[in-house]
């Protein structure tokens, strides 16, 4: 499957987030188009500090603040390289770092 470059996808960041985020910051839906989904996943990755490890419950709790389908979000984050997983622990492995 073709995967757009994250930096290329982020050129449309503001428009994508306006389309998929409600006023309260929750996701109205999970984008089906990979380019838009990468933008949303990059936003979600900001919830996890580089170098920190999280158990699945903590990952779920952080993602639940955005959307009830935490399993799909968690899977997408891992598949697209924003999070890594081993032995039931997750850690951030990709995405942009905000100042």
C-alpha positions as CSV (number, residue, x, y, z in Angstrom):
1,X,0.0,0.0,0.0
2,X,1.3,3.5,-0.9
3,X,2.1,5.5,2.2
4,X,2.5,9.3,1.7
5,X,5.4,11.0,3.4
6,X,4.3,12.4,6.8
7,X,5.8,15.9,6.1
8,X,3.9,16.0,2.8
9,X,0.6,15.0,4.5
10,X,1.2,17.7,7.1
11,X,1.0,20.4,4.5
12,X,-2.8,20.1,4.8
13,X,-2.7,19.7,8.6
14,X,-5.0,22.6,9.5
15,X,-7.7,21.8,6.9
16,X,-7.6,18.1,7.9
17,X,-7.9,18.8,11.6
18,X,-10.8,21.2,10.9
19,X,-12.6,18.5,9.0
20,X,-12.1,15.7,11.6
21,X,-12.0,17.5,15.0
22,X,-15.1,18.7,16.9
23,X,-15.0,21.9,18.8
24,X,-14.2,20.0,22.0
25,X,-11.1,18.4,20.3
26,X,-12.6,14.9,19.9
27,X,-12.5,13.1,16.6
28,X,-15.8,13.2,14.6
29,X,-14.5,10.1,12.7
30,X,-11.3,8.3,11.9
31,X,-10.1,9.3,8.4
32,X,-10.2,6.4,5.9
33,X,-7.8,8.1,3.5
34,X,-4.2,7.4,4.6
35,X,-2.9,10.9,4.0
36,X,-5.6,12.4,6.2
37,X,-5.2,9.6,8.8
38,X,-1.5,10.4,9.1
39,X,-2.3,13.9,10.1
40,X,-4.7,12.7,12.8
41,X,-2.3,10.1,14.0
42,X,0.5,12.7,14.3
43,X,-1.8,14.7,16.5
44,X,-2.6,11.7,18.7
45,X,1.1,10.8,18.9
46,X,1.6,14.1,20.7
47,X,-0.2,12.5,23.7
48,X,2.9,10.3,24.3
49,X,6.2,11.6,25.5
50,X,9.3,10.3,23.6
51,X,11.3,8.0,25.9
52,X,8.3,7.1,28.1
53,X,6.7,3.6,28.1
54,X,3.0,3.1,28.6
55,X,0.9,0.1,29.3
56,X,-2.1,-0.6,27.2
57,X,-4.6,0.8,29.7
58,X,-2.8,4.1,29.7
59,X,-2.6,4.2,25.9
60,X,-6.4,3.4,25.8
61,X,-7.2,6.1,28.3
62,X,-5.3,8.8,26.4
63,X,-6.9,7.8,23.1
64,X,-10.4,7.5,24.5
65,X,-10.3,11.3,25.1
66,X,-10.4,11.6,21.3
67,X,-12.6,8.7,20.1
68,X,-14.3,5.6,21.5
69,X,-12.6,3.1,19.1
70,X,-9.3,3.0,20.9
71,X,-8.4,-0.4,19.4
72,X,-8.5,1.0,15.9
73,X,-6.5,4.1,16.9
74,X,-3.9,2.1,18.7
75,X,-3.6,-0.3,15.8
76,X,-3.1,2.5,13.3
77,X,-0.6,4.2,15.5
78,X,1.5,1.0,15.6
79,X,1.0,0.1,11.9
80,X,2.0,3.6,10.8
81,X,5.1,3.8,13.0
82,X,4.0,6.4,15.5
83,X,4.1,3.9,18.4
84,X,6.0,0.7,18.9
85,X,4.8,-2.2,21.0
86,X,6.6,-5.1,22.8
87,X,5.6,-7.2,25.9
88,X,2.4,-5.2,26.5
89,X,4.2,-1.9,26.6
90,X,4.0,1.0,24.1
91,X,6.3,3.9,23.4
92,X,6.4,6.7,20.9
93,X,8.6,6.0,17.9
94,X,7.5,8.6,15.3
95,X,5.6,11.7,14.5
96,X,6.6,15.3,14.9
97,X,7.8,16.8,18.1
98,X,6.2,20.1,19.1
99,X,8.1,22.8,20.9
